[in-house]
């Protein structure tokens, strides 16, 4: 959803927190705490400006960190660094 410019409310379970910057692109709430999740959703429902801000920040975060070309470039750089380190240590 962040790529669609929508803020998200996720639990702190599994890998979900990895794609959310708490308080900037959405909210991360404790697992098994529906009251906190409902509170964060209510905040977003009632604050259009905050929704837009978080949505735009979420899209930017996704494009900068999860866009295919960007990930491929990061992986290429990582592989190059590993290869360079290997060559130096030989």
N, CA, C and O atoms as a GROMACS GRO file, in nm:
protein
  360
    1UNK      N    1   0.079  -0.121   0.000
    1UNK     CA    2   0.000   0.000   0.000
    1UNK      C    3   0.084   0.128   0.000
    1UNK      O    4   0.042   0.227  -0.060
    2UNK      N    5   0.202   0.129   0.066
    2UNK     CA    6   0.279   0.253   0.062
    2UNK      C    7   0.308   0.301  -0.080
    2UNK      O    8   0.313   0.422  -0.104
    3UNK      N    9   0.326   0.209  -0.174
    3UNK     CA   10   0.354   0.249  -0.312
    3UNK      C   11   0.234   0.319  -0.373
    3UNK      O   12   0.248   0.392  -0.472
    4UNK      N   13   0.116   0.298  -0.317
    4UNK     CA   14  -0.007   0.361  -0.367
    4UNK      C   15  -0.035   0.493  -0.296
    4UNK      O   16  -0.144   0.549  -0.309
    5UNK      N   17   0.062   0.542  -0.221
    5UNK     CA   18   0.050   0.665  -0.143
    5UNK      C   19  -0.058   0.654  -0.036
    5UNK      O   20  -0.131   0.750  -0.011
    6UNK      N   21  -0.067   0.537   0.026
    6UNK     CA   22  -0.157   0.519   0.138
    6UNK      C   23  -0.075   0.482   0.262
    6UNK      O   24   0.007   0.390   0.256
    7UNK      N   25  -0.096   0.552   0.374
    7UNK     CA   26  -0.025   0.514   0.494
    7UNK      C   27  -0.074   0.377   0.542
    7UNK      O   28  -0.186   0.337   0.509
    8UNK      N   29   0.008   0.308   0.617
    8UNK     CA   30  -0.028   0.174   0.663
    8UNK      C   31  -0.020   0.166   0.815
    8UNK      O   32   0.055   0.239   0.880
    9UNK      N   33  -0.097   0.074   0.869
    9UNK     CA   34  -0.089   0.038   1.010
    9UNK      C   35  -0.059  -0.111   1.011
    9UNK      O   36  -0.140  -0.192   0.966
   10UNK      N   37   0.058  -0.147   1.063
   10UNK     CA   38   0.100  -0.288   1.065
   10UNK      C   39   0.136  -0.328   1.207
   10UNK      O   40   0.164  -0.244   1.292
   11UNK      N   41   0.135  -0.458   1.231
   11UNK     CA   42   0.180  -0.507   1.362
   11UNK      C   43   0.332  -0.524   1.359
   11UNK      O   44   0.394  -0.521   1.252
   12UNK      N   45   0.388  -0.543   1.475
   12UNK     CA   46   0.533  -0.561   1.484
   12UNK      C   47   0.574  -0.707   1.461
   12UNK      O   48   0.684  -0.747   1.497
   13UNK      N   49   0.486  -0.784   1.400
   13UNK     CA   50   0.513  -0.926   1.374
   13UNK      C   51   0.582  -0.945   1.240
   13UNK      O   52   0.554  -0.872   1.144
   14UNK      N   53   0.670  -1.041   1.234
   14UNK     CA   54   0.732  -1.080   1.107
   14UNK      C   55   0.809  -0.967   1.042
   14UNK      O   56   0.874  -0.887   1.109
   15UNK      N   57   0.802  -0.963   0.909
   15UNK     CA   58   0.879  -0.867   0.832
   15UNK      C   59   0.806  -0.736   0.806
   15UNK      O   60   0.861  -0.647   0.741
   16UNK      N   61   0.685  -0.723   0.854
   16UNK     CA   62   0.608  -0.601   0.826
   16UNK      C   63   0.678  -0.473   0.870
   16UNK      O   64   0.677  -0.376   0.793
   17UNK      N   65   0.739  -0.467   0.988
   17UNK     CA   66   0.805  -0.343   1.029
   17UNK      C   67   0.920  -0.300   0.938
   17UNK      O   68   0.960  -0.183   0.940
   18UNK      N   69   0.973  -0.392   0.859
   18UNK     CA   70   1.084  -0.358   0.771
   18UNK      C   71   1.044  -0.262   0.660
   18UNK      O   72   1.129  -0.192   0.604
   19UNK      N   73   0.917  -0.257   0.627
   19UNK     CA   74   0.873  -0.174   0.515
   19UNK      C   75   0.797  -0.049   0.562
   19UNK      O   76   0.739   0.022   0.480
   20UNK      N   77   0.798  -0.023   0.692
   20UNK     CA   78   0.729   0.093   0.747
   20UNK      C   79   0.825   0.171   0.836
   20UNK      O   80   0.894   0.113   0.920
   21UNK      N   81   0.829   0.301   0.817
   21UNK     CA   82   0.903   0.388   0.908
   21UNK      C   83   0.799   0.444   1.004
   21UNK      O   84   0.719   0.530   0.968
   22UNK      N   85   0.801   0.395   1.128
   22UNK     CA   86   0.698   0.428   1.225
   22UNK      C   87   0.685   0.578   1.245
   22UNK      O   88   0.782   0.648   1.275
   23UNK      N   89   0.563   0.627   1.229
   23UNK     CA   90   0.536   0.769   1.246
   23UNK      C   91   0.565   0.853   1.124
   23UNK      O   92   0.533   0.972   1.121
   24UNK      N   93   0.627   0.793   1.021
   24UNK     CA   94   0.659   0.868   0.899
   24UNK      C   95   0.584   0.814   0.778
   24UNK      O   96   0.526   0.891   0.702
   25UNK      N   97   0.584   0.683   0.758
   25UNK     CA   98   0.515   0.623   0.643
   25UNK      C   99   0.392   0.545   0.687
   25UNK      O  100   0.317   0.493   0.604
   26UNK      N  101   0.371   0.539   0.815
   26UNK     CA  102   0.259   0.465   0.873
   26UNK      C  103   0.287   0.441   1.020
   26UNK      O  104   0.370   0.509   1.081
   27UNK      N  105   0.218   0.344   1.075
   27UNK     CA  106   0.237   0.312   1.216
   27UNK      C  107   0.264   0.164   1.235
   27UNK      O  108   0.207   0.079   1.166
   28UNK      N  109   0.353   0.134   1.328
   28UNK     CA  110   0.379  -0.003   1.371
   28UNK      C  111   0.321  -0.017   1.511
   28UNK      O  112   0.358   0.058   1.602
   29UNK      N  113   0.229  -0.112   1.528
   29UNK     CA  114   0.165  -0.131   1.657
   29UNK      C  115   0.203  -0.268   1.713
   29UNK      O  116   0.235  -0.360   1.637
   30UNK      N  117   0.199  -0.283   1.844
   30UNK     CA  118   0.230  -0.413   1.903
   30UNK      C  119   0.130  -0.519   1.857
   30UNK      O  120   0.010  -0.494   1.849
   31UNK      N  121   0.182  -0.637   1.827
   31UNK     CA  122   0.093  -0.748   1.789
   31UNK      C  123  -0.002  -0.775   1.905
   31UNK      O  124   0.030  -0.750   2.021
   32UNK      N  125  -0.116  -0.826   1.872
   32UNK     CA  126  -0.219  -0.859   1.972
   32UNK      C  127  -0.266  -0.737   2.052
   32UNK      O  128  -0.304  -0.750   2.168
   33UNK      N  129  -0.262  -0.620   1.989
   33UNK     CA  130  -0.311  -0.499   2.055
   33UNK      C  131  -0.407  -0.427   1.961
   33UNK      O  132  -0.372  -0.325   1.902
   34UNK      N  133  -0.528  -0.481   1.946
   34UNK     CA  134  -0.623  -0.420   1.853
   34UNK      C  135  -0.664  -0.278   1.892
   34UNK      O  136  -0.700  -0.198   1.805
   35UNK      N  137  -0.659  -0.247   2.020
   35UNK     CA  138  -0.695  -0.111   2.062
   35UNK      C  139  -0.597  -0.009   2.005
   35UNK      O  140  -0.637   0.097   1.959
   36UNK      N  141  -0.468  -0.042   2.009
   36UNK     CA  142  -0.367   0.049   1.954
   36UNK      C  143  -0.380   0.060   1.803
   36UNK      O  144  -0.366   0.169   1.747
   37UNK      N  145  -0.407  -0.051   1.737
   37UNK     CA  146  -0.428  -0.048   1.592
   37UNK      C  147  -0.548   0.040   1.558
   37UNK      O  148  -0.541   0.122   1.467
   38UNK      N  149  -0.657   0.024   1.632
   38UNK     CA  150  -0.776   0.106   1.609
   38UNK      C  151  -0.747   0.253   1.634
   38UNK      O  152  -0.796   0.339   1.561
   39UNK      N  153  -0.669   0.283   1.736
   39UNK     CA  154  -0.632   0.421   1.767
   39UNK      C  155  -0.555   0.484   1.652
   39UNK      O  156  -0.583   0.597   1.612
   40UNK      N  157  -0.458   0.411   1.598
   40UNK     CA  158  -0.378   0.465   1.487
   40UNK      C  159  -0.463   0.482   1.361
   40UNK      O  160  -0.447   0.580   1.289
   41UNK      N  161  -0.552   0.387   1.336
   41UNK     CA  162  -0.642   0.400   1.220
   41UNK      C  163  -0.731   0.522   1.237
   41UNK      O  164  -0.752   0.597   1.142
   42UNK      N  165  -0.783   0.542   1.357
   42UNK     CA  166  -0.868   0.658   1.383
   42UNK      C  167  -0.792   0.788   1.361
   42UNK      O  168  -0.847   0.883   1.305
   43UNK      N  169  -0.668   0.793   1.405
   43UNK     CA  170  -0.586   0.913   1.382
   43UNK      C  171  -0.577   0.943   1.233
   43UNK      O  172  -0.594   1.057   1.191
   44UNK      N  173  -0.551   0.840   1.153
   44UNK     CA  174  -0.538   0.859   1.008
   44UNK      C  175  -0.670   0.897   0.943
   44UNK      O  176  -0.673   0.980   0.852
   45UNK      N  177  -0.779   0.837   0.988
   45UNK     CA  178  -0.911   0.868   0.932
   45UNK      C  179  -0.945   1.015   0.956
   45UNK      O  180  -1.004   1.081   0.871
   46UNK      N  181  -0.908   1.066   1.072
   46UNK     CA  182  -0.946   1.202   1.111
   46UNK      C  183  -0.848   1.311   1.069
   46UNK      O  184  -0.876   1.429   1.091
   47UNK      N  185  -0.736   1.275   1.010
   47UNK     CA  186  -0.635   1.376   0.975
   47UNK      C  187  -0.591   1.359   0.830
   47UNK      O  188  -0.497   1.285   0.800
   48UNK      N  189  -0.661   1.428   0.741
   48UNK     CA  190  -0.632   1.416   0.598
   48UNK      C  191  -0.489   1.459   0.565
   48UNK      O  192  -0.423   1.396   0.483
   49UNK      N  193  -0.442   1.566   0.627
   49UNK     CA  194  -0.307   1.614   0.601
   49UNK      C  195  -0.203   1.508   0.638
   49UNK      O  196  -0.110   1.481   0.562
   50UNK      N  197  -0.219   1.448   0.754
   50UNK     CA  198  -0.126   1.344   0.799
   50UNK      C  199  -0.131   1.224   0.704
   50UNK      O  200  -0.027   1.168   0.669
   51UNK      N  201  -0.252   1.184   0.662
   51UNK     CA  202  -0.265   1.074   0.567
   51UNK      C  203  -0.186   1.102   0.440
   51UNK      O  204  -0.113   1.016   0.391
   52UNK      N  205  -0.201   1.221   0.388
   52UNK     CA  206  -0.130   1.256   0.263
   52UNK      C  207   0.020   1.259   0.284
   52UNK      O  208   0.096   1.207   0.202
   53UNK      N  209   0.063   1.319   0.394
   53UNK     CA  210   0.207   1.326   0.425
   53UNK      C  211   0.266   1.186   0.435
   53UNK      O  212   0.368   1.157   0.372
   54UNK      N  213   0.203   1.101   0.514
   54UNK     CA  214   0.253   0.964   0.532
   54UNK      C  215   0.245   0.886   0.402
   54UNK      O  216   0.335   0.808   0.370
   55UNK      N  217   0.139   0.906   0.327
   55UNK     CA  218   0.125   0.835   0.200
   55UNK      C  219   0.235   0.872   0.102
   55UNK      O  220   0.294   0.785   0.038
   56UNK      N  221   0.263   1.001   0.090
   56UNK     CA  222   0.370   1.045   0.001
   56UNK      C  223   0.506   0.994   0.049
   56UNK      O  224   0.588   0.950  -0.032
   57UNK      N  225   0.529   1.000   0.180
   57UNK     CA  226   0.655   0.949   0.235
   57UNK      C  227   0.668   0.799   0.213
   57UNK      O  228   0.777   0.749   0.187
   58UNK      N  229   0.557   0.728   0.223
   58UNK     CA  230   0.558   0.584   0.200
   58UNK      C  231   0.594   0.548   0.058
   58UNK      O  232   0.673   0.457   0.033
   59UNK      N  233   0.536   0.620  -0.036
   59UNK     CA  234   0.566   0.595  -0.177
   59UNK      C  235   0.714   0.622  -0.205
   59UNK      O  236   0.782   0.543  -0.271
   60UNK      N  237   0.763   0.734  -0.153
   60UNK     CA  238   0.904   0.768  -0.173
   60UNK      C  239   0.994   0.660  -0.112
   60UNK      O  240   1.093   0.619  -0.174
   61UNK      N  241   0.961   0.614   0.008
   61UNK     CA  242   1.039   0.511   0.075
   61UNK      C  243   1.042   0.382  -0.007
   61UNK      O  244   1.148   0.320  -0.022
   62UNK      N  245   0.928   0.342  -0.058
   62UNK     CA  246   0.920   0.218  -0.138
   62UNK      C  247   1.002   0.233  -0.266
   62UNK      O  248   1.078   0.143  -0.302
   63UNK      N  249   0.987   0.345  -0.335
   63UNK     CA  250   1.060   0.364  -0.460
   63UNK      C  251   1.211   0.368  -0.437
   63UNK      O  252   1.288   0.318  -0.519
   64UNK      N  253   1.254   0.428  -0.326
   64UNK     CA  254   1.397   0.438  -0.296
   64UNK      C  255   1.456   0.307  -0.247
   64UNK      O  256   1.575   0.280  -0.268
   65UNK      N  257   1.375   0.225  -0.182
   65UNK     CA  258   1.429   0.106  -0.118
   65UNK      C  259   1.387  -0.027  -0.179
   65UNK      O  260   1.452  -0.129  -0.155
   66UNK      N  261   1.280  -0.027  -0.257
   66UNK     CA  262   1.228  -0.154  -0.306
   66UNK      C  263   1.205  -0.157  -0.456
   66UNK      O  264   1.157  -0.258  -0.509
   67UNK      N  265   1.236  -0.052  -0.526
   67UNK     CA  266   1.220  -0.050  -0.671
   67UNK      C  267   1.323  -0.145  -0.731
   67UNK      O  268   1.436  -0.151  -0.684
   68UNK      N  269   1.284  -0.220  -0.834
   68UNK     CA  270   1.366  -0.328  -0.888
   68UNK      C  271   1.506  -0.280  -0.928
   68UNK      O  272   1.605  -0.341  -0.887
   69UNK      N  273   1.516  -0.175  -1.006
   69UNK     CA  274   1.647  -0.128  -1.053
   69UNK      C  275   1.734  -0.087  -0.935
   69UNK      O  276   1.854  -0.118  -0.933
   70UNK      N  277   1.676  -0.019  -0.840
   70UNK     CA  278   1.752   0.022  -0.722
   70UNK      C  279   1.806  -0.099  -0.647
   70UNK      O  280   1.922  -0.100  -0.605
   71UNK      N  281   1.724  -0.201  -0.630
   71UNK     CA  282   1.770  -0.323  -0.563
   71UNK      C  283   1.877  -0.393  -0.643
   71UNK      O  284   1.975  -0.443  -0.586
   72UNK      N  285   1.861  -0.398  -0.774
   72UNK     CA  286   1.963  -0.462  -0.859
   72UNK      C  287   2.095  -0.386  -0.848
   72UNK      O  288   2.201  -0.449  -0.839
   73UNK      N  289   2.090  -0.254  -0.848
   73UNK     CA  290   2.212  -0.174  -0.833
   73UNK      C  291   2.279  -0.199  -0.698
   73UNK      O  292   2.401  -0.211  -0.690
   74UNK      N  293   2.198  -0.208  -0.592
   74UNK     CA  294   2.254  -0.234  -0.459
   74UNK      C  295   2.318  -0.372  -0.454
   74UNK      O  296   2.426  -0.389  -0.396
   75UNK      N  297   2.253  -0.471  -0.514
   75UNK     CA  298   2.308  -0.606  -0.514
   75UNK      C  299   2.438  -0.611  -0.595
   75UNK      O  300   2.535  -0.676  -0.554
   76UNK      N  301   2.441  -0.542  -0.708
   76UNK     CA  302   2.563  -0.538  -0.789
   76UNK      C  303   2.678  -0.477  -0.708
   76UNK      O  304   2.789  -0.529  -0.710
   77UNK      N  305   2.650  -0.369  -0.639
   77UNK     CA  306   2.752  -0.303  -0.557
   77UNK      C  307   2.800  -0.397  -0.446
   77UNK      O  308   2.920  -0.406  -0.420
   78UNK      N  309   2.707  -0.466  -0.383
   78UNK     CA  310   2.744  -0.560  -0.277
   78UNK      C  311   2.832  -0.672  -0.331
   78UNK      O  312   2.934  -0.705  -0.271
   79UNK      N  313   2.792  -0.731  -0.444
   79UNK     CA  314   2.873  -0.837  -0.504
   79UNK      C  315   3.012  -0.786  -0.543
   79UNK      O  316   3.111  -0.858  -0.527
   80UNK      N  317   3.019  -0.665  -0.593
   80UNK     CA  318   3.148  -0.607  -0.630
   80UNK      C  319   3.237  -0.590  -0.508
   80UNK      O  320   3.356  -0.620  -0.512
   81UNK      N  321   3.178  -0.542  -0.397
   81UNK     CA  322   3.254  -0.525  -0.274
   81UNK      C  323   3.305  -0.660  -0.221
   81UNK      O  324   3.419  -0.670  -0.176
   82UNK      N  325   3.221  -0.762  -0.227
   82UNK     CA  326   3.262  -0.896  -0.182
   82UNK      C  327   3.376  -0.947  -0.270
   82UNK      O  328   3.474  -1.001  -0.219
   83UNK      N  329   3.362  -0.931  -0.402
   83UNK     CA  330   3.466  -0.977  -0.494
   83UNK      C  331   3.597  -0.902  -0.471
   83UNK      O  332   3.704  -0.962  -0.471
   84UNK      N  333   3.588  -0.771  -0.451
   84UNK     CA  334   3.708  -0.691  -0.425
   84UNK      C  335   3.776  -0.735  -0.295
   84UNK      O  336   3.899  -0.747  -0.290
   85UNK      N  337   3.698  -0.760  -0.192
   85UNK     CA  338   3.754  -0.806  -0.064
   85UNK      C  339   3.821  -0.941  -0.082
   85UNK      O  340   3.931  -0.964  -0.030
   86UNK      N  341   3.757  -1.030  -0.154
   86UNK     CA  342   3.814  -1.163  -0.179
   86UNK      C  343   3.947  -1.152  -0.253
   86UNK      O  344   4.043  -1.220  -0.217
   87UNK      N  345   3.953  -1.067  -0.355
   87UNK     CA  346   4.077  -1.050  -0.432
   87UNK      C  347   4.189  -0.994  -0.346
   87UNK      O  348   4.304  -1.036  -0.357
   88UNK      N  349   4.158  -0.898  -0.259
   88UNK     CA  350   4.259  -0.838  -0.172
   88UNK      C  351   4.313  -0.938  -0.070
   88UNK      O  352   4.431  -0.934  -0.035
   89UNK      N  353   4.229  -1.027  -0.024
   89UNK     CA  354   4.269  -1.122   0.080
   89UNK      C  355   4.343  -1.243   0.024
   89UNK      O  356   4.400  -1.320   0.102
   90UNK      N  357   4.345  -1.260  -0.105
   90UNK     CA  358   4.414  -1.376  -0.166
   90UNK      C  359   4.560  -1.354  -0.177
   90UNK      O  360   4.632  -1.442  -0.225
   0.00000   0.00000   0.00000
